[in-house]
């Protein structure tokens, strides 16, 4: 990494969405710390964006607001003051999502997400120029069987062991995915609760507690859910709330949740490849169906698209609408593994972000299964080192997101001919 402070400040000051005066005032030690924070924020943004886009596509406005708050916390860390102001304004106006207006979300989404894309693309370029090593936010996951996963989960004393032991293999897989999302979901809820508590808006505090209770029930943290219900019940009459005691109670409760969140992270929840296990009974109960996006003509070459976002599938379908390839889409690694048992596609499109999965692991699995077709990797950011890593695993080419029809057509034409 370049260590000349003046060069670093000059390059960072070129990022128009960041507060340049704040950056210029940083000491040498603070500057190095800020560069690392900027690197982490840029590395985690693509995953956060995918979650935000998924919530928007599903009209899940509550989740959209939560993920927006997660992104916003990162923007605060990197001093993106203008974007923070826009985000907070939208969150405050749309806090009550029961009366959400789609047009309002559509307008905001239409300009805010592209603004974020521009910022983080610029940040990535600057970090590359400064020779900052990219943070690997998707470490290789272990591939374990159901019983090994259960043992790890049962080590978490805050979770209901009886419910975990009673889960079928199918539901255990779904539960792991739910638990993997808990950390980010809780962070958004915690931010909302603390913000409401800070301004003594107790109606919103109770709303956030209600959301947290549902999250805790979903992950089988029964005792903590019960504690949360007691707080809601005891304080639903806002006039009787004693502010100082209430704040102490909330801080203690949130500390307990933070411990649970860190405990969940510490066991490094694995990707469960039930579709490649010998558990045939479990396979019968899982929806492993691939979606035919375009049937193509008889004998047409097959392109398999592995991406958790239906919006991306539609974009690919539209980009290749005037071709006669057979397009098949799967949204999970399990469905991909099931499809590949009986089919050998002629081309793969694998996305960087999959449901509870690691794309690097998936690429290795594809190659280990004897699938030799070219793999095109779709990503928001890529460094030289990660490019080499993925190419060594079996990737033939890359497409930067957001994709364009011409990019897709050109890449496909490089590897396939009708």
C-alpha positions in Angstrom: 0.0 0.0 0.0 1.2 3.5 -0.8 2.0 5.3 2.5 2.6 8.9 1.4 -0.2 10.7 3.3 -0.4 13.6 0.8 -0.9 11.2 -2.1 -3.6 9.3 -0.2 -5.4 12.5 0.8 -5.2 13.8 -2.8 -6.7 10.6 -4.2 -9.4 10.4 -1.6 -10.3 14.0 -2.0 -11.2 13.3 -5.7 -14.2 11.3 -4.5 -16.8 13.9 -4.8 -19.4 12.2 -2.5 -17.1 12.2 0.5 -16.5 15.1 2.9 -13.1 16.2 1.6 -12.5 18.7 4.5 -12.9 15.9 7.0 -10.5 13.7 5.1 -7.9 16.5 4.8 -8.0 17.1 8.6 -7.2 13.4 9.4 -3.9 12.7 11.2 -1.5 10.1 9.7 -2.8 7.4 12.0 -6.5 8.3 11.4 -5.9 8.4 7.6 -4.6 4.8 7.5 -7.6 3.7 9.7 -10.0 5.5 7.4 -8.6 3.8 4.3 -9.2 0.4 6.0 -12.8 1.4 6.9 -13.3 2.6 3.3 -12.0 -0.7 2.0 -14.3 -2.8 4.2 -17.3 -0.6 3.4 -16.6 -1.0 -0.4 -16.2 -4.7 -0.1 -19.4 -5.3 1.8 -21.5 -3.0 -0.3 -22.2 -5.4 -3.2 -23.8 -7.9 -0.8 -25.8 -5.2 0.9 -27.0 -3.9 -2.5 -28.2 -7.3 -3.6 -30.3 -7.6 -0.4 -31.6 -4.1 -0.9 -32.5 -4.9 -4.6 -34.2 -8.1 -3.6 -36.4 -6.3 -1.0 -37.3 -3.7 -3.6 -38.2 -6.3 -6.2 -40.4 -8.1 -3.7 -42.0 -4.9 -2.6 -40.8 -5.7 0.9 -40.6 -2.1 2.1 -39.8 -3.0 5.7 -36.7 -5.0 4.7 -35.8 -2.3 2.2 -35.7 0.3 5.0 -33.7 -2.0 7.2 -31.1 -2.7 4.5 -30.9 1.0 3.7 -30.1 1.7 7.3 -27.3 -1.0 7.2 -25.9 0.7 4.1 -26.3 4.1 5.7 -24.2 3.1 8.8 -21.4 2.4 6.3 -21.8 5.7 4.6 -21.6 7.5 8.0 -18.3 5.7 8.6 -16.8 6.9 5.3 -18.1 10.5 5.7 -20.4 10.4 2.7 -22.4 13.2 4.2 -24.7 14.1 1.3 -25.7 10.5 0.7 -26.3 10.0 4.4 -28.6 13.0 4.5 -30.6 11.7 1.6 -30.9 8.2 3.1 -31.9 9.4 6.6 -34.5 11.8 5.1 -36.1 8.9 3.2 -36.0 6.6 6.2 -37.6 9.1 8.5 -40.4 9.8 6.0 -41.0 6.1 5.3 -40.4 4.6 8.8 -44.1 3.4 9.0 -44.0 1.0 6.0 -47.7 0.1 6.5 -48.6 3.1 4.5 -45.7 2.8 2.0 -46.2 4.3 -1.4 -44.6 2.4 -4.2 -44.0 5.5 -6.4 -42.0 7.1 -3.6 -39.8 4.0 -3.2 -39.4 3.8 -7.0 -38.2 7.3 -7.4 -35.8 7.0 -4.5 -34.5 3.7 -5.7 -34.0 5.1 -9.2 -31.5 7.7 -8.2 -30.0 6.6 -4.9 -28.8 3.1 -5.8 -27.0 4.4 -9.0 -25.4 7.1 -6.9 -24.1 4.5 -4.5 -22.8 2.4 -7.5 -20.9 5.4 -8.9 -19.4 6.2 -5.5 -18.2 2.7 -4.8 -16.9 2.2 -8.3 -14.8 5.3 -7.8 -13.7 4.1 -4.4 -12.6 0.8 -5.8 -10.5 2.5 -8.5 -8.8 4.7 -5.9 -8.1 1.8 -3.6 -6.5 -0.1 -6.5 -4.4 2.9 -7.3 -3.3 3.2 -3.6 -2.5 -0.6 -3.8 -4.8 -1.4 -0.9 -5.3 -5.2 -0.6 -9.0 -6.1 -1.1 -10.8 -7.4 2.0 -12.2 -10.9 1.4 -15.7 -10.7 2.9 -16.7 -14.1 1.6 -14.3 -16.6 3.1 -14.4 -20.2 2.0 -17.2 -22.0 3.7 -16.9 -25.5 4.9 -19.2 -28.1 3.4 -20.6 -30.1 6.2 -23.4 -32.7 6.7 -26.6 -32.0 8.6 -25.4 -33.7 11.9 -22.2 -31.6 11.9 -24.2 -28.5 11.4 -26.6 -29.4 14.3 -23.6 -29.9 16.6 -22.4 -26.3 15.9 -25.9 -24.9 16.4 -26.5 -26.7 19.6 -23.4 -25.1 21.0 -25.2 -21.8 21.0 -26.9 -21.7 24.3 -29.2 -18.8 23.5 -31.0 -20.9 20.9 -33.7 -23.5 21.6 -31.9 -26.8 21.3 -35.2 -28.8 21.2 -36.4 -27.0 18.1 -33.1 -27.4 16.4 -32.9 -31.1 17.1 -36.5 -31.5 15.7 -35.7 -29.9 12.4 -35.7 -32.1 9.3 -32.6 -31.8 7.0 -34.7 -29.7 4.6 -35.7 -27.3 7.3 -32.3 -27.3 8.8 -30.9 -26.0 5.5 -33.5 -23.2 5.5 -32.8 -22.4 9.1 -29.1 -22.0 8.5 -29.8 -19.4 5.8 -32.2 -17.6 8.2 -29.5 -17.6 10.9 -26.9 -16.3 8.4 -29.0 -13.3 7.8 -29.6 -12.5 11.5 -26.5 -10.4 12.0 -27.3 -7.8 9.3 -31.0 -7.8 10.1 -30.3 -7.2 13.8 -27.8 -4.4 13.0 -30.6 -2.5 11.1 -33.1 -3.1 13.9 -30.6 -2.0 16.6 -29.9 1.2 14.7 -33.6 2.0 14.4 -34.2 1.3 18.1 -31.3 3.3 19.3 -32.2 6.2 17.0 -35.8 6.2 18.3 -34.7 5.9 21.9 -32.3 8.9 21.5 -35.2 11.2 20.6 -37.6 9.6 23.2 -39.9 8.4 20.4 -41.3 5.5 22.4 -43.9 4.5 19.9 -41.1 3.7 17.4 -39.1 2.0 20.1 -42.0 -0.4 20.7 -42.3 -1.0 17.0 -38.6 -1.9 16.7 -38.9 -4.1 19.8 -41.8 -5.9 18.0 -39.7 -6.4 14.9 -36.8 -7.7 17.0 -39.1 -10.1 18.8 -40.2 -11.6 15.4 -36.6 -12.0 14.4 -35.7 -13.8 17.6 -38.7 -16.1 17.2 -37.6 -16.8 13.7 -34.1 -17.9 14.8 -35.5 -19.9 17.8 -33.9 -17.5 20.5 -37.0 -18.2 22.7 -35.7 -16.8 26.0 -34.5 -13.6 24.4 -37.8 -13.3 22.6 -39.6 -13.7 25.9 -37.5 -10.9 27.4 -38.4 -8.7 24.5 -42.1 -9.4 24.9 -41.9 -8.4 28.6 -40.3 -5.1 27.6 -43.0 -4.4 25.1 -45.8 -5.4 27.6 -44.2 -3.4 30.4 -43.8 -0.2 28.4 -46.7 -0.1 26.0 -48.2 2.7 28.1 -45.7 5.4 27.1 -46.8 7.8 29.9 -45.5 5.5 32.6 -42.0 5.1 31.1 -39.1 6.2 33.3 -36.6 7.4 30.6 -33.4 6.7 32.5 -34.4 3.2 33.6 -35.9 2.4 30.2 -32.6 3.4 28.5 -30.6 1.2 30.9 -32.9 -1.8 30.2 -32.7 -1.3 26.5 -28.9 -1.1 26.5 -28.6 -4.3 28.6 -31.1 -6.1 26.2 -29.2 -5.0 23.1 -25.9 -6.1 24.6 -27.4 -9.6 25.0 -28.4 -9.5 21.4 -25.0 -8.4 20.3 -23.4 -11.3 22.2 -25.8 -13.7 20.4 -24.9 -12.1 17.0 -21.2 -12.5 17.6 -21.7 -16.1 18.8 -23.5 -16.9 15.6 -20.7 -15.4 13.5 -18.1 -17.3 15.6 -19.3 -20.8 14.6 -18.8 -20.0 10.9 -22.1 -21.4 9.7 -21.4 -23.6 6.7 -23.0 -24.0 3.3 -25.1 -27.2 3.4 -25.0 -29.0 0.1 -27.9 -31.3 0.8 -28.3 -31.7 -2.9 -24.9 -33.5 -3.2 -25.3 -35.6 -0.1 -26.5 -39.2 0.0 -29.6 -38.2 1.9 -32.2 -39.0 -0.8 -35.2 -38.7 1.5 -34.2 -35.1 2.3 -33.9 -34.4 -1.4 -37.5 -35.3 -2.1 -38.7 -32.5 0.1 -36.6 -29.7 -1.2 -37.6 -27.5 -4.1 -34.6 -27.9 -6.4 -36.3 -27.0 -9.6 -34.5 -25.0 -12.3 -36.5 -22.4 -14.1 -36.5 -22.5 -17.9 -36.1 -18.8 -18.9 -36.0 -19.5 -22.6 -36.4 -23.0 -24.2 -34.5 -22.3 -27.3 -34.8 -24.5 -30.4 -34.4 -28.3 -30.5 -30.7 -29.1 -29.8 -29.9 -25.6 -28.7 -26.9 -25.0 -26.5 -27.7 -24.5 -22.8 -26.6 -21.5 -20.7 -27.1 -22.0 -16.9 -27.5 -18.8 -14.9 -26.8 -19.1 -11.1 -28.0 -16.0 -9.4 -30.3 -15.4 -6.4 -31.9 -12.3 -7.9 -34.9 -12.9 -10.2 -34.3 -9.3 -11.5 -30.9 -10.5 -12.8 -32.5 -13.5 -14.5 -34.9 -11.2 -16.3 -32.1 -8.9 -17.4 -30.2 -11.9 -18.9 -33.3 -13.2 -20.6 -33.9 -9.8 -22.2 -30.3 -9.4 -23.2 -30.5 -12.7 -25.1 -34.1 -12.4 -26.3 -33.1 -12.4 -29.9 -31.0 -15.5 -29.7 -32.0 -19.2 -29.7 -30.0 -20.4 -26.7 -31.7 -22.5 -24.0 -31.6 -20.3 -20.9 -31.9 -22.0 -17.5 -31.9 -20.2 -14.2 -31.4 -21.4 -10.6 -31.4 -19.2 -7.5 -29.5 -21.5 -5.0 -26.5 -23.7 -4.9 -28.6 -26.7 -4.1 -30.7 -26.3 -7.2 -27.6 -25.8 -9.3 -26.1 -29.1 -7.9 -29.3 -30.9 -8.6 -29.6 -29.6 -12.2 -25.9 -30.5 -12.9 -26.4 -34.2 -11.9 -28.1 -34.9 -15.2 -27.1 -32.0 -17.4 -23.9 -30.5 -18.8 -24.5 -26.9 -19.8 -22.4 -25.3 -22.5 -21.9 -22.1 -20.6 -22.3 -20.9 -17.0 -23.0 -17.4 -15.5 -22.1 -17.5 -11.8 -22.8 -14.5 -9.6 -20.6 -13.3 -6.8 -23.4 -13.3 -4.2 -25.5 -16.4 -3.6 -28.1 -17.3 -0.9 -26.0 -18.4 2.1 -23.3 -19.6 -0.2 -19.8 -18.9 -1.4 -19.4 -18.4 -5.2 -15.8 -19.6 -5.1 -16.8 -22.8 -3.4 -19.6 -23.3 -6.1 -17.1 -22.9 -8.9 -14.8 -25.5 -7.4 -17.8 -27.9 -7.0 -18.8 -27.3 -10.7 -15.3 -28.3 -11.8 -15.0 -31.2 -9.4 -18.2 -32.6 -10.8 -16.6 -32.9 -14.2 -18.4 -29.8 -15.7 -15.9 -28.3 -18.1 -18.0 -25.6 -19.9 -16.7 -22.0 -19.6 -17.7 -20.0 -16.5 -18.4 -16.3 -16.7 -18.3 -14.6 -13.3 -20.6 -11.6 -12.7 -19.3 -9.2 -10.0 -19.5 -5.6 -8.8 -15.8 -5.3 -8.0 -12.8 -7.3 -8.9 -9.1 -7.0 -8.0 -6.1 -8.5 -9.8 -5.5 -11.0 -6.9 -9.2 -12.1 -6.7 -9.3 -12.3 -10.5 -6.3 -14.7 -10.5 -7.9 -16.7 -7.6 -11.2 -17.2 -9.6 -9.4 -18.0 -12.8 -7.4 -20.6 -11.1 -10.6 -22.1 -9.8 -12.1 -22.3 -13.3 -13.5 -18.9 -14.3 -13.0 -18.1 -18.0 -14.2 -14.5 -18.1 -15.8 -11.7 -16.0 -18.7 -9.3 -16.4 -19.0 -6.2 -14.3 -22.4 -5.3 -12.8 -24.7 -3.6 -13.6 -24.7 -5.7 -16.8 -25.7 -4.4 -20.2 -27.2 -6.4 -23.1 -24.2 -5.7 -25.3 -21.8 -7.0 -22.6 -23.8 -10.2 -22.3 -24.1 -10.8 -26.0 -20.4 -10.2 -26.6 -19.3 -12.5 -23.8 -21.6 -15.3 -25.0 -20.5 -14.8 -28.6 -16.9 -15.3 -27.4 -17.6 -18.8 -26.1 -20.7 -20.1 -28.0 -21.9 -20.2 -31.6 -25.4 -21.4 -32.5 
